[in-house]
Amino acid sequence: MSQSQAAPLTAPRDVVVVGATSAVAQAAIRHWAHQRARLVLVGRNRDALERVAADARLRGAASVDTQVGDLADTAFIETVCAIASPTIALIAHGSLSDSARSEASAQYLEYELTLNFVSAAQWVQQLALACERAGGGTVVAISSVAGDRGRGSNHVYGAAKAGLSAFCSGLRARMATRGVHIMTVLPGFIDSPMTAHIANKGALWTTPETIAQGIIRAITRQRDVVYLPGFWRLIMLIIKHVPERIFKRLKF
Ligand SMILES: NC(=O)c1ccc[n+]([C@@H]2O[C@H](COP(=O)([O-])OP(=O)(O)OC[C@H]3O[C@@H](n4cnc5c(N)ncnc54)[C@H](OP(=O)(O)O)[C@@H]3O)[C@@H](O)[C@H]2O)c1
């Protein structure tokens, strides 16, 4: 079997994490640090990133490098990915776009789509190529169940995540014979800084640690598309089948 057709690597040897300050990413980083991985942590906030890096070093990471920059800047993406040689990459950055604000500002709408879709797609693409150059690996993109069907309350975020899920689906097919596995993660509600403003979190909510454990498990099993927790697959199956004339009247 030639190197380019080899099975994708799932061992956490060299791991690149984009949006490394995210609560979900931090939980995954703690796991990989215990596994003595070599980590490259990418984010926009130097101080927060250094705190995550220091914690990873304490927990046993073989090495930790940090890359600080604008995650939506194409030149920064290309620079980081040109020197990366990951066996695993996780793309975790995202912003829960404000639908009302996007009605008032076209600039805000454009930025949110750029951050949540365009930049995430660029990171997935470039890191997939970096994995291929390094001999194979797994690229994990955190999308969302919100991308499975557009809702009135978060139509911008949902559209960006839908685009990201579709991009990953196509890229997975492109990379399937090239030793690189593309995994799409579709979490439901996570109790993280992104959702700190939401009161009355109910039974459907879960922790960043649970999502990170699900991601680690799914990498080992080389899953293609994984709903986390798994019950969201059924919920979204039902939601996707609600007729549009009813769905458009639902206030959620
Ligand atoms: N929370 C949920 O309910 C939920 C549900 C489904 C999917 N997701 C997805 O899960 C992923 C991880 O989210 P999380 O729950 O762990 O949230 P989180 O802890 O709030 O993390 C969000 C991450 O995105 C980064 N970020 C936000 N705005 C940014 C910007 N303008 N430029 C660059 N980076 C930016 C943050 O960086 P700073 O630390 O510098 O702010 C942080 O690293 C995201 O892709 C999110 O869309 C979340």
The ligand as a MOL file (V3000), in Angstrom:
LIG
                    3D

  0  0  0     0  0            999 V3000
M  V30 BEGIN CTAB
M  V30 COUNTS 48 52 0 0 0
M  V30 BEGIN ATOM
M  V30 1 N -21.7710 25.9200 22.6300 0
M  V30 2 C -22.6830 25.3130 21.8900 0
M  V30 3 O -23.8480 25.1410 22.2970 0
M  V30 4 C -22.2810 24.7310 20.5540 0
M  V30 5 C -23.1930 23.9150 19.8800 0
M  V30 6 C -22.8450 23.3740 18.6450 0
M  V30 7 C -21.6250 23.6710 18.0920 0
M  V30 8 N -20.7600 24.4990 18.7690 0 CHG=1
M  V30 9 C -19.4780 24.7620 18.1270 0
M  V30 10 O -18.4670 24.2160 18.9420 0
M  V30 11 C -17.2370 24.9270 18.7230 0
M  V30 12 C -16.6030 25.2320 20.0600 0
M  V30 13 O -17.4480 26.1210 20.7910 0
M  V30 14 P -17.4930 26.1490 22.3830 0
M  V30 15 O -18.8480 25.7080 22.7860 0
M  V30 16 O -16.2810 25.4710 22.9280 0 CHG=-1
M  V30 17 O -17.4610 27.7190 22.6570 0
M  V30 18 P -16.3730 28.6880 23.3320 0
M  V30 19 O -15.7370 28.0690 24.5260 0
M  V30 20 O -17.0770 29.9970 23.5020 0
M  V30 21 O -15.2350 28.8070 22.2100 0
M  V30 22 C -15.3830 29.6200 21.0740 0
M  V30 23 C -14.0330 29.6960 20.3890 0
M  V30 24 O -14.1530 30.4800 19.2080 0
M  V30 25 C -13.2170 31.5550 19.2780 0
M  V30 26 N -13.7510 32.7440 18.6410 0
M  V30 27 C -14.9420 33.3460 18.8590 0
M  V30 28 N -15.0470 34.4330 18.0910 0
M  V30 29 C -13.8940 34.5200 17.3780 0
M  V30 30 C -13.3890 35.4340 16.4090 0
M  V30 31 N -14.1140 36.5000 16.0040 0
M  V30 32 N -12.1670 35.2100 15.8910 0
M  V30 33 C -11.4440 34.1370 16.2670 0
M  V30 34 N -11.8440 33.2460 17.1910 0
M  V30 35 C -13.0680 33.4410 17.7300 0
M  V30 36 C -12.9800 31.8030 20.7650 0
M  V30 37 O -11.7680 32.4990 20.9450 0
M  V30 38 P -11.5360 33.4420 22.2510 0
M  V30 39 O -11.2820 32.4960 23.4010 0
M  V30 40 O -10.3450 34.2300 21.8710 0
M  V30 41 O -12.7910 34.2320 22.4370 0
M  V30 42 C -12.9560 30.3650 21.2560 0
M  V30 43 O -11.7120 29.7610 20.9790 0
M  V30 44 C -17.6050 26.1350 17.8700 0
M  V30 45 O -17.3060 25.8540 16.5140 0
M  V30 46 C -19.1100 26.2290 18.0200 0
M  V30 47 O -19.7280 26.8640 16.9130 0
M  V30 48 C -21.0480 25.0190 19.9740 0
M  V30 END ATOM
M  V30 BEGIN BOND
M  V30 1 1 1 2
M  V30 2 2 2 3
M  V30 3 1 2 4
M  V30 4 1 4 5
M  V30 5 2 4 48
M  V30 6 2 5 6
M  V30 7 1 6 7
M  V30 8 2 7 8
M  V30 9 1 8 9
M  V30 10 1 8 48
M  V30 11 1 9 10
M  V30 12 1 9 46
M  V30 13 1 10 11
M  V30 14 1 11 12
M  V30 15 1 11 44
M  V30 16 1 12 13
M  V30 17 1 13 14
M  V30 18 2 14 15
M  V30 19 1 14 16
M  V30 20 1 14 17
M  V30 21 1 17 18
M  V30 22 2 18 19
M  V30 23 1 18 20
M  V30 24 1 18 21
M  V30 25 1 21 22
M  V30 26 1 22 23
M  V30 27 1 23 24
M  V30 28 1 23 42
M  V30 29 1 24 25
M  V30 30 1 25 26
M  V30 31 1 25 36
M  V30 32 1 26 27
M  V30 33 1 26 35
M  V30 34 2 27 28
M  V30 35 1 28 29
M  V30 36 1 29 30
M  V30 37 2 29 35
M  V30 38 1 30 31
M  V30 39 2 30 32
M  V30 40 1 32 33
M  V30 41 2 33 34
M  V30 42 1 34 35
M  V30 43 1 36 37
M  V30 44 1 36 42
M  V30 45 1 37 38
M  V30 46 2 38 39
M  V30 47 1 38 40
M  V30 48 1 38 41
M  V30 49 1 42 43
M  V30 50 1 44 45
M  V30 51 1 44 46
M  V30 52 1 46 47
M  V30 END BOND
M  V30 END CTAB
M  END
